[in-house]
Amino acid sequence: MKVGLFGFGRTGKAVASVLLLNKSVHLAWVIRKSNTLQHRSVPEFLGVDSDEPGLIFSKNEWTAARLLDEKPVDAIIDFSAVDGIEFYGHEAAKRNVAIVTAISSYSDEQIALIKQLAELTRILWSPNITIGINFLIIAAKVLKQIAPYTDIEIIEEHFKDKKEVSGTAKIIAHNLDIDPELIKTVRAGGIVGRHEILFGFPYQTVRLTHESITREAFGNGVLFAVTNLIDKKQGFYTMENLLLPYFNQFDPASACVC
């Protein structure tokens, strides 16, 4: 499977390194806004031992149509900026190129655009694409259904320069019907990202915690997303849509001790 990557910041570089080390995908190219590193080899720049010749290109060099015609891919992975989808979205959808985007702060208009494009291709949007955080959200929703009377607190921790409240924490709050204003935040050092959901029972406490140790965790999530999305029919998907079928592999009857 050939993939192209938009965005080559700290997270984009980590995702690229994971893609290069996986033999089931081929990183064809990386697009970034800056002209620096132009035409450099991605594996050479990252110091990754790989036979893939993926090159770094500036967005200014291409129109989306020319890029996808001359350097076709099966899927686009987006870790760039909110306006990236407006650059490549229509041309990718027309060519049935799958899209995996991890941008966290789309406007309502951009979300509407993504859902419109999903009528032509497969699009997955996940503001936090790590497998662990999405598993945590599903587990928290199940626990809330089991025990709706519990007190629930959301605590998020990030590096000291992150000013805004975590987009992932807001998504957790939305899924649990909790006011996002009640999210507790901690800013310290170089914490990549830690999210905790605390369930306060009358006589016990349950803590569901996810911690990103390095940004390569996003690369693992991307691999799961793109390999599970590529054969799906056209539509708008979330990580929950891709994870839930794995839960259905468990037969409830097998839990019976007879």
N, C-alpha and C positions, 0 to 999 in steps of 0.2 A: 504494500500500500504506500503510495507516494503522498507526503504531506508537506504543506508549506506553513511557515510560522511567521506571524506578524508580531513584532515586538521583541526587542533584544536588550531589555533592561536586566536587572538582577534576577527577576523571576524568569524572564524569557531565556536567559543564558542557562539557568538551571534546568529548565524544561528541555532545551535543545540538547544538553549533555545526556539526559535520560533517553531521549529519542535516538540519539546516535548510538547508544549502547544496546538498543533493542533491535534485533534482526527482523522483526515482523513489520517494521515500518522503515521507510526511506525518507530522510529529511532532504527534500529537493532544494529548498531555498529558505532564506530568512529575509524579511523586509523590515527595515527600520526607517524612522524619519531622518535621522542624521546621515550626512555624507561620509562620516568617518567609518573606517573599516570596510569601505566600499570594495566589493569584489574579492574580499578575503575569504578563505576557506573556513567554514564554521568549525570543523574538527581541528584544524590547525590552530585557530585562534584559541579554542577552549582547551587545547592540549589533550584531546580525546583520540585514542587510537581507533580510527575508523576508515573504511574504504570509501565512504560516501563523500561525493565531491560538493556537497551543498555549499552554496555561496551566499554571502551577505550582499544585499542590494539596498540602495536607497529608494524610498517610496517615490522620490522625485524623478526617477529614471523611467517609470512605467505608468501606463494606464492599466487599470485592472483587466480590461479586455485583452490587451497585448500580453500581459503577464501570464494569464491563464491559457491563452492560445499557444504561446511559445514555450511555456514551462508548465504544462498541465499537471494537476495534482488531483488526488481522490478526495482530499480533505484539507481544510484550512483550520489552523489553530491560532486563536487570537489572544495575545497577552499585551496588546498595544495600548490603545486609548479609546475613549468612548466614540470617537468619530471614525474609527477603523472600519466598522461595519458599513458605513456610508460610502467608503471608498471601494470595497470589494464585494459587498453583499449582493447587489443585483446581478453582477456578472457571474459570480459563483453560483447563485441560485439557478440562473439560466442554463448553466452547464451541469447541473445536478451535482455540484461539488458539496460534500458534507461540510458543516461548519461547527466547530467546538469553540465557544467563546467563554472566557473567564473574567470578562470585564465586570466590575462590581457596581458601577454607578451610572448605568444607562438611564436616560430620561424616559418618561412615559411614551414620548413619540418614537424613540429609538426601539423600545420594547415592542411597540405596535409594528414597526418596520420589520423587526426580526420575525414576528409571528406571521406577517404577510409573506416574507421570503420563505418561511417554512412550508408554505403551500406548494412550493416548487422543489424543495430539497429537504434534507434532514439537518435540523439545527438543534444543538444542545447548548443551553446557557446555564452556567453555574458560577456564581460569584466566588465561591470557594470550591475548587474542583478536587480537593483531596478526598480520597475514598473514606478516610477516617471521619472527617467532619460530617459527611453526608450519612454515613452509618449512624453517627451519634444523633443526628436529627431524627432519623427514623426511630431509633430506640427511644428517644425522649417522647416522641408522639405516642408510641405504644404505651409507655409507662404512664403518661398523663391519662390515656384512656382507661387504664387499669385502676388508677388511683387519682381521680380528678379533684379530690379534696386536699391534695398536698400543696404546700407552699413551694413556689418555684422561683429561684434566683438565677440570673445569667451573669457570669463574670468573664470579662475578656481582658487579656494581657498582651501588650505589644511593645515594640521598641519605643524609646523615650521620645523620638521625634514625630511619631504618628499622632496627629492632632485630632482627627475625626474619630467618631465611634466606629468600631469595626463593622463593615458591611455584613460580614458573616454573622456577627452577633445579632444584627437587626433581622436577618433572615431567620435565625433561630427563634427570636422573639415573635416574628410573624407566624411561624409554624405552630407556636405554642399559645398564640393569642395573648401575648404579654405586651404591655405598653413599652415600646423601645426606650422611653425616657427613664425606665427603671433599670436599664443595663448598668452594671457596675464596671468601671474601667480602671486598669492599672497600666502605667507607663513607666518602664524601667529598662535601662541598659539596651541590649540588642536582642530582646525577645522576638523571635520570628513571628510567633502567634500561638496563643493558648486560649482555649475556650472551655468554660466549665458550666454545666447546668446542675444546679443543686436542687434536689427534691427533699423538702423537709416534711417527713412523716411525723405523726405524734410520738412514736417510740423508736424511730430509726431515721437515718439519713442516707440518701443515695446520691452519689456524685458521678456524673458522666463527664469525662474530661478528654479533650483532644489537644495534643501539642504538636505543632510542626517543628521538627528539630532543624531541618534545613529546607530550602526552597525546592529541592529535588522532589519533595513530597507532591508538589503540584504536577511534576512530570509523570509520576506514577498514576495520578488521577487522570491525566490526559490520555495516557496509554489505555487505561480501562475504558474511558469514554469513547475514544475514537474507534477502538476495535469492536465495541458493543453497538456503536451507532451506525457504522458504515453499511450494514445490511438491512437496516430498518427502512420502513416505508417513509415517504415524505411526512414531515410533521415537526412540531415543537416539543423538545424533550428536556427533562431535567435529570440530574444524577439519580434522583429518587426513582424515576421511571426505569432506569437501567439496573438499579440495585434490587428493587422489589422482586423481580422474578427469581432471584437467588434465594430469597426467603421462602418462596413458594415451593422450593425443592424439598422442604421438610414436611413430612406427612404427619399431621396432628395425631392420627391414630397410633403412630409408632410410639407416642409418649405414654400410652396407656400401659400400666402394669397390671396384667390380668392374672 
